[in-house]
Amino acid sequence: MGKEKIRIVLADDHLLVLEGFKKLLKSAEHIEIVGEAMDGEQAVFLAINRKPDVLMMDINMPSLNGISAAKKIVQSNSAVKIIMLSMHHEGRYVSMADEAGASGYLIKTLGKEELVLAIEKVAAGEKYYSKDLAATTVQKVLNKEYVKENPAYETLSAREIEILQEIAKGLTNKEIGDKLSISDRTVNAHRTNVLAKLQAKNAVELVVKAMAMGII
């Protein structure tokens, strides 16, 4: 009798990345893609409602970043296992993913064999960290020696991070408001709070600081 398929949801705001992962997994007959999301809110909805075994999610996404989305999924008592996807090798990102409840962390340059292996390991209840990560980084995370270099995810709300990511794209308050279905006055209030929290004088300085902190 064959084994049950591993049901997964893919979440990434870049369509080409989603298509790339689907192509890599096409020949893995024991893995079934049961949902696709292009923002954090969709990822949370699919994780809770589709009840996949594994959710593979980009760390930086619109509407709700991957860290905040993972926390929401964990708080919902969902049994889904989370693999965080990222281009970042730094320990602080791996730390944030682990603290948020992720069971794995993959660098996006991975190949098919590692992708399938990671899904299998995490679905079986194990942890998996990209082979491209430094062994010392992985060991520190496994020992819960978290790297506390990025306080932004602690001090900023999910909405503030979301708006900050839109500011970085050069959008005006009205454009951000239209995109997020909130008033430009509300956007301006969030912008003011973010400027104060990150101690930035203007949008340019704000974006530079956000980039240095790894938020965008």
Summary of the structure (lengths in Angstrom):
residues: 216
radius of gyration: 17.7
end to end distance: 47.0
largest distance: 64.2
contacts: 698
relative contact order: 0.11
helix: 50%
strand: 14%
